Amino acid sequence: MKQRLLMGLVLLMLCTVAMGKKKVTKQEVWPNGEPMAEWFTDTAKVDVKTLGKQYVLTDYGVRQGTTDIQTKAIQAVIDRAAEAGGGVIVVPRGTFYTGSLFFKQGTHLHIQEGGVLKGSERVHDFEIRETRIEGQTCKYFVALVNADGLDGFTITGKGTIDGSGEPYWEEFWIRREWNRQCTNKDAQRPRLTYISNSKNVTIQDVRLINSPFWTNHIYRCDHVRYLDLYIYSSTTGIKGPSTDAIDIDVCHDVVVRGCYMNVNDDAVVLKGGKGTFADQAPENGPCYNILVENCHYGTVHGCMTLGSESVHDWNVIMRNCVADNTNNVLWLKMRPDTPQHYEYVRVENFTGKCRNCLLIRGWTQFYEKQDRPDMPLSQCNNVAFKNIQMDCGVFFNVEGSDKFRLTDFSFEDIDVKDGAKEKAFTKRPIENLTLQNVVVNGEKIE
């Protein structure tokens, strides 16, 4: 009896010690102090085997290796899977040419390694529908891959979606040479993926290349994950105009993790509407709870850009990233014709090379201000940079203006090279600017 009692006491002590050593994970919080849901730190990927029956394109009469457009045949497979309750549309090894495709509830896209879903070079192979473009709702060409109103849609696999962008790019630059004011609505062309009014979306592992226009665009979506993607368009020779990597438009709860992005425009862009009355239009809205981490930027205009069509963005984190050749790490575009509010933005653990680490200035491309007596004053507040080690053309490139207000910016643990002619932070158009352990060109800045 005594022996059993002694053994019980020993076990109780061991359990107590084990509990004492149990690792306590600190709750992550957003820049405004709100707790971050566990969904954001869940790194598990989609297992295609759990998504239902697999419909291999070649088993249903879709031809590969021919330049004949297979849109109708591929769409028929998608429709067949949807009617049967859902399943995975599998692109096997080979090249399959197509125009616009529309996925339905319960259907998914999986591109096997060596498989290529290749967009048509002819714009008439893409449908014109009412869609969302550049902060406005209008009729425009849809994307190669389209999904609207879906729950749980996925794009997976080690294969490639290739937009065949070069002829579209070439036409755009010809038009721009003739008309310097040529816009993306003048030289219309399809996007690579467009997902709208959807939730619980994952795009993982695929190669997304040569989009004629924006590469990925989500509108009014939540709980969207972009995982370990390779996103590319040409930044030399015939450059890909406006081939943004990921456009996040009136969305919340979005993760961009482990992606490589090299495009002839911005990498991750927050959008939500533009115009003097943009904050009152029901189709517009905010972006919030956006986490970008562990990404690698090749050549891009901005690693993270808020604008040029944004109304209100908050709780934005970009961390643990490296930039090879970016124009701007964080670019806050301020439109004088649009009421804008950017707040609670954090950039941390960033290395590499950039032209500007922080760029804030007015943005007047295709500017069109209307008369509005109660026009709100735009503002940026609670923006933080922490643990930055970069080679910069200009570290702090911030312009003040009577059109917007800048408040509560902080810089902590900064060690950068700065090629600017004047000393960093000489001009301080920011109210309540905090510097802590900031070293520029070997000199500590107070």
Residue pairs with C-beta under 8 A, 6 or more apart in sequence:
27 35
27 36
28 35
28 36
28 40
28 41
29 35
29 36
30 36
30 289
30 315
30 317
30 344
31 314
31 315
31 316
31 317
31 344
31 345
31 346
31 382
31 384
32 314
32 315
32 343
32 344
32 382
34 315
36 289
36 291
37 253
39 223
39 253
40 253
40 255
40 289
40 291
43 257
45 202
45 204
45 205
45 227
46 154
46 156
46 202
46 204
48 54
48 88
48 108
48 110
48 154
48 156
48 157
51 86
51 87
51 88
51 108
51 154
52 85
52 86
52 87
52 88
52 106
52 108
53 81
53 84
53 87
53 88
54 87
54 88
54 90
54 110
55 77
55 80
55 81
55 87
55 88
55 89
55 90
56 90
56 92
57 64
57 70
57 73
57 74
57 77
57 89
57 90
57 91
57 92
57 96
58 64
58 92
58 94
60 73
60 76
60 77
60 80
61 73
62 70
62 73
62 74
62 77
62 96
63 70
63 73
63 96
64 92
64 94
64 95
64 96
65 94
65 95
66 97
67 97
68 97
69 97
69 98
69 99
69 120
69 122
69 125
70 96
70 97
70 98
71 98
71 99
71 100
71 101
71 120
71 125
74 89
74 96
74 98
74 101
75 101
75 102
77 89
78 89
78 101
78 102
78 103
78 104
78 107
79 104
81 87
81 88
81 89
81 106
81 107
82 104
82 105
82 106
82 107
85 106
86 105
86 106
86 107
86 108
87 106
87 107
87 108
88 107
88 108
88 109
88 110
89 103
89 107
89 108
89 109
89 110
90 110
90 111
90 112
91 109
91 110
91 111
91 112
91 115
91 116
91 117
91 157
91 159
92 112
92 114
92 115
93 112
93 113
93 114
93 115
94 114
94 115
94 116
95 116
95 118
96 115
96 116
96 117
96 118
97 118
97 119
97 120
98 117
98 118
98 119
98 120
98 125
98 144
99 119
99 120
99 125
99 126
99 127
99 144
100 125
100 126
100 127
100 141
100 142
100 143
100 144
100 146
100 190
101 144
101 145
101 146
102 146
102 147
102 148
103 109
103 145
103 146
103 147
103 150
103 153
104 150
105 149
105 150
105 151
106 152
107 153
108 153
108 154
108 155
108 156
109 117
109 145
109 154
109 155
109 156
109 157
110 154
110 155
110 156
110 157
111 117
111 155
111 156
111 157
111 158
111 159
111 160
111 161
111 206
112 157
112 158
112 159
113 157
113 158
113 159
114 159
115 157
115 159
115 160
116 159
116 160
116 161
116 162
117 144
117 145
117 159
117 160
117 161
117 162
118 162
118 164
119 144
119 161
119 162
119 163
119 164
119 165
119 190
119 192
119 212
120 126
120 164
121 164
121 167
121 168
123 141
123 168
123 188
123 189
123 190
126 141
126 142
126 143
126 144
126 190
127 141
127 142
128 139
128 140
128 141
128 142
129 139
129 140
129 142
130 137
130 138
130 139
131 137
131 138
131 139
131 140
131 142
131 194
131 196
132 196
132 217
132 219
132 249
132 283
133 140
133 184
133 185
134 184
134 185
134 271
134 274
134 309
135 249
135 271
135 272
135 273
135 274
135 275
135 278
135 284
135 308
135 309
136 273
136 274
136 275
136 309
137 283
138 185
140 185
140 188
141 188
141 189
141 190
142 190
142 191
142 194
143 190
143 191
143 192
143 193
143 194
143 217
144 161
144 163
144 190
144 191
144 192
144 193
145 155
145 161
145 192
145 193
145 194
146 193
146 194
146 195
147 153
147 194
147 195
147 196
147 198
147 201
148 195
148 196
148 197
148 198
149 196
149 197
149 198
150 195
150 198
150 201
151 198
151 199
151 200
152 199
152 200
152 201
153 195
153 198
153 200
153 201
154 201
154 202
154 203
154 204
155 161
155 193
155 202
155 203
155 204
155 206
156 202
156 203
156 204
156 205
156 206
157 205
157 206
158 205
158 206
158 207
159 206
159 207
160 206
160 207
160 208
160 209
161 192
161 193
161 206
161 207
161 208
161 209
162 207
162 209
162 210
163 190
163 192
163 209
163 210
163 211
163 212
163 215
164 210
164 212
165 210
165 211
165 212
165 233
165 234
165 240
165 243
166 210
166 234
166 238
168 187
168 189
168 212
168 213
169 212
169 234
169 238
169 239
169 240
169 241
170 238
171 187
171 189
172 182
172 187
172 189
172 241
173 238
173 239
173 241
175 182
175 186
175 187
176 182
176 187
176 241
179 186
181 366
183 366
184 213
184 241
184 242
187 241
189 212
189 213
190 212
190 213
191 211
191 212
191 213
191 214
191 215
191 216
191 217
192 208
192 211
192 212
192 214
192 215
192 216
193 203
193 208
193 215
193 216
193 217
194 217
194 218
194 219
195 201
195 217
195 218
195 219
195 221
195 224
196 218
196 219
196 220
196 221
197 219
197 220
197 221
198 218
198 221
198 224
199 221
199 222
199 223
199 224
200 223
201 218
201 221
201 223
201 224
201 225
202 224
202 225
202 227
203 216
203 224
203 225
203 226
203 227
203 229
204 225
204 226
204 227
204 228
204 229
205 227
205 228
205 229
206 229
206 230
207 229
207 230
207 232
208 215
208 216
208 229
208 230
208 231
208 232
209 230
209 231
209 232
209 233
210 232
210 233
210 234
210 240
211 233
211 240
211 243
212 240
212 243
213 242
213 243
214 242
214 243
214 244
214 247
215 231
215 233
215 243
215 244
215 245
215 246
215 263
216 226
216 231
216 244
216 245
216 246
216 247
217 247
217 249
218 224
218 246
218 247
218 248
218 249
218 251
218 254
219 249
219 250
219 251
220 249
220 250
220 251
220 285
221 251
221 254
222 251
222 252
222 253
222 254
223 253
223 254
224 251
224 253
224 254
224 255
225 254
225 255
225 257
226 246
226 254
226 255
226 256
226 257
226 259
227 255
227 257
227 258
227 259
228 257
228 258
228 259
229 258
229 259
229 260
230 259
230 260
231 245
231 246
231 259
231 260
231 261
231 262
231 263
231 267
232 260
232 261
232 262
232 263
232 298
233 239
233 240
233 243
233 262
233 263
233 264
234 240
234 264
235 262
235 263
235 264
235 298
235 299
239 264
240 263
240 264
240 265
241 264
241 265
242 264
242 265
243 263
243 264
243 265
244 263
244 265
244 266
244 267
244 269
245 259
245 261
245 263
245 266
245 267
245 268
245 300
246 256
246 259
246 261
246 267
246 268
246 269
247 269
247 271
248 254
248 268
248 269
248 270
248 271
248 287
248 290
249 270
249 271
249 272
249 287
249 309
250 271
250 272
250 273
250 283
250 284
250 285
250 286
250 287
251 287
252 286
252 287
252 288
252 289
252 290
253 289
254 287
254 289
254 290
254 291
255 291
255 292
255 293
256 268
256 290
256 291
256 292
256 293
256 295
257 291
257 292
257 293
257 294
257 295
258 293
258 294
258 295
259 295
259 296
260 295
260 296
260 297
260 298
261 267
261 268
261 295
261 296
261 297
261 298
261 300
262 297
262 298
262 299
262 300
263 299
263 300
264 299
264 301
265 300
265 301
266 300
266 301
266 302
266 305
266 331
267 295
267 297
267 300
267 301
267 302
267 303
267 304
267 305
267 326
268 290
268 292
268 303
268 304
268 305
268 318
269 302
269 304
269 305
269 306
269 307
270 287
270 290
270 304
270 305
270 306
270 307
270 310
270 313
270 316
271 287
271 307
271 309
271 310
272 278
272 284
272 285
272 286
272 287
272 309
272 310
272 311
272 312
272 313
273 279
273 281
273 283
273 284
273 285
273 309
273 310
273 311
273 338
274 308
274 309
274 310
274 335
274 337
274 338
275 281
275 337
275 338
275 368
275 370
276 337
276 338
276 339
276 369
276 370
276 371
276 372
276 375
277 370
277 372
278 284
278 309
278 311
278 338
278 339
279 311
279 312
279 339
279 376
284 311
285 311
285 312
286 311
286 312
286 313
286 314
287 310
287 312
287 313
287 316
288 313
288 314
288 315
288 316
289 315
290 313
290 315
290 316
290 317
291 317
292 304
292 317
292 318
292 319
292 321
293 317
293 318
293 319
293 320
293 321
294 320
294 321
295 303
295 321
296 321
296 322
296 324
297 303
297 321
297 322
297 323
297 324
297 325
297 326
297 352
298 324
298 325
299 324
299 325
299 326
300 323
300 325
300 326
300 327
301 326
301 327
301 328
301 331
302 326
302 327
302 328
302 329
302 330
302 331
302 359
303 318
303 321
303 323
303 326
303 328
303 329
303 330
304 316
304 318
304 329
304 330
304 331
304 347
305 328
305 330
305 331
305 332
305 333
306 313
306 316
306 331
306 332
306 333
306 342
306 345
307 331
307 332
307 333
307 334
307 335
307 340
307 363
308 333
308 335
308 363
308 365
309 338
310 333
310 338
310 340
310 342
311 338
311 339
311 340
311 341
312 340
312 341
312 342
313 341
313 342
313 343
313 345
314 341
314 342
314 343
314 344
314 345
315 344
316 344
316 345
316 346
317 345
317 346
317 348
318 329
318 330
318 346
318 347
318 348
318 350
319 346
319 347
319 348
319 349
319 350
320 348
320 349
321 349
321 350
321 351
321 352
322 350
322 351
322 352
323 329
323 350
323 351
323 352
323 353
323 354
323 390
324 352
324 353
325 353
326 352
326 353
326 354
326 355
327 354
327 355
327 356
327 359
328 354
328 355
328 356
328 357
328 358
328 359
329 347
329 350
329 354
329 356
329 357
329 358
329 390
330 345
330 347
330 357
330 358
330 359
330 383
330 385
331 356
331 359
331 360
332 342
332 358
332 359
332 360
332 380
332 383
333 361
333 363
334 340
334 360
334 361
334 362
334 363
334 378
334 380
334 401
334 403
334 404
335 362
335 363
335 364
335 367
335 378
336 362
336 364
336 367
336 369
336 403
337 364
337 367
337 368
337 369
337 370
338 378
339 375
339 376
339 377
339 378
340 378
340 379
340 404
341 376
341 378
341 379
341 380
342 379
342 380
342 381
342 383
343 379
343 380
343 381
343 382
343 383
344 381
344 382
345 380
345 382
345 383
345 384
346 383
346 384
346 385
346 386
347 384
347 385
347 386
347 388
348 384
348 385
348 386
348 387
348 388
349 386
349 387
350 387
350 388
350 389
350 390
351 388
351 389
351 390
352 390
352 391
353 390
353 391
353 392
354 390
354 391
354 392
354 393
355 392
355 393
355 394
356 392
356 393
356 394
356 395
356 397
357 385
357 388
357 390
357 392
357 394
357 395
357 396
357 397
357 416
358 383
358 385
358 395
358 396
358 397
358 398
359 397
359 398
360 380
360 397
360 398
360 399
360 406
361 397
361 398
361 399
362 399
362 401
362 403
362 404
377 403
377 404
377 405
378 403
378 404
378 405
379 404
379 405
379 406
379 407
380 404
380 405
380 406
380 407
380 409
381 405
381 406
381 407
381 408
382 407
382 408
382 409
383 408
383 409
383 410
384 409
384 410
384 411
384 412
385 410
385 411
385 412
385 414
386 410
386 411
386 412
386 413
386 414
387 412
387 413
387 414
388 411
388 413
388 414
388 415
388 416
389 415
389 416
390 416
390 417
391 416
391 417
392 416
392 417
392 418
392 419
392 420
393 418
393 419
393 420
394 418
394 419
394 420
395 414
395 416
395 418
395 420
395 424
395 440
396 418
396 420
396 424
396 425
397 420
398 406
398 427
398 429
398 430
399 429
400 406
400 427
400 429
400 430
401 429
405 431
406 429
406 430
406 431
407 430
407 431
407 432
408 431
408 432
409 430
409 432
409 433
409 434
410 433
410 434
410 435
410 436
411 433
411 434
411 435
411 436
411 438
412 434
412 435
412 436
412 437
412 438
413 436
413 437
414 437
414 438
414 439
414 440
415 439
416 439
416 440
416 441
417 440
417 441
418 424
418 440
418 441
423 440
423 445
424 440
424 445
425 433
425 435
425 438
425 445
435 445
435 446
437 444
438 444
438 445
439 445
